Amino acid sequence: MIKLVDVLILIGLAVAVALQAVSYFKNPSGAQLSALKDFLYSLVLQAEAMWGGGTGDAKRALVVQMFYEKAPDMLKKLIKPDTLIKLIEEAVARMKDYFAKNPPAAEKIAGGDAG
């Protein structure tokens, strides 16, 4: 027979886990933020490979779409759209910097017309 104390303990544990999950995403550590930035960078590279240069708005929309398709539900709910766009813009700047330093990578990924 389940006792009331057991039920209350389980409820308390569930609440603690839920609060920890929210804290995990609302106040990300450096490693968590770095992982999110790397994830967005990979999406930006995929969009660049698909669309090539000169299609910034289409690529940004594609990255946003891929983010909402692939990201964990909790993250999708907690990240604000303006924050997502800012992080995507940082990923694009990172890609352009990488391509400027590595023209063969730009040629392979974007067909030489990165941007």
N, C-alpha and C positions, 0 to 999 in steps of 0.2 A: 504494500500500500504506500502510495506517495504521500509524504507528509507536507504540510504547508511550508515548513522551513525549507525543505528541498526545492519546492517550487520557487520560493522567494530567492534562494541562492542562485538558481538557474536564471531567473529574471535579472538579478543583479549582474551576473556574469555576462548575459547578453547585452545589457545596457553598457557595461564597461567595454566590451568588444566594439560595439557600435560607436561609442565616443572615441575610442582609440582610432578607429578607421577614419572618422571625420577629421580628427586631429592630424592624422597621417597625411591627408590630402590638403587640408586647409593651411597647414604650417609645414610645408615640405622641408626636409633637411637638404643640405647641399647635394648629397648623393641623389636624392629623389628628383630634385630640380634638374640636375645634370642628366639623369636618365630621361626625363621628359623632353629636355632640349635635344638629346640625341635621337629620340624617337621622332620628333618633329623634323629634325635634319634629314633623317632617312626618308620621310615622306616628301620633303622638298626635293631631294635628289630623284625620287621616283617620278615626281611630277615634271621635273626638268627633263628627265629621259623620255617621258611620254610626249611632252608638248614642245620642248626646245625653247630657244630664246624668243623674246619679244611677245610673249603671251602671259605676262605677269598676272593679270586679273583672273584668267582662266586657271592658271596654276595655283593661285591662292585659293580659289574656290575648290579646286580638286583636293588640295591639302586639307582644307577644313572638312570636306566630305569624308576623306579617308580617316581623319582623326576621329570623327564621330562614329565611323564604322568600326574602328579597331581599338579605340581606347576603352579602358574599364568603365563601367557605368558610373561608379562613384566619381571618377575623375571628370567625366563628361558633365556631371551635375554640378561640380564644384568650381570648375574653371570658367571664368567669365569670358564672353566672346571677345571683348576688347583685349583681354590678357592673352587669349589664344592668338589673335592677329599680331600682337606685339611679339610674341614668342616665334611666330612664323617668320616675321620680318627679320628677327635676329638670326634665324636659321638660314634665310636667304642671304644675308650679309656674310655669314660663315661660309656658305657655298661659294659665293663670288670671290671671297678671299682665297679659298682653297683652289678654285679654278685659276685665279691670277698667278698663284705660285706653282700650279701644276697644269700647264696647258695640255699635256696628254690626257689628263683626267677629264678636262673640259671637252676635248675632242671625242673621247669615248662615250661620256655620259650625255652630253648635250649637242654633239655633232659640231663642236667648235663655236657655237653661237650661244654661249651661256649668258643668262640674264633674263 
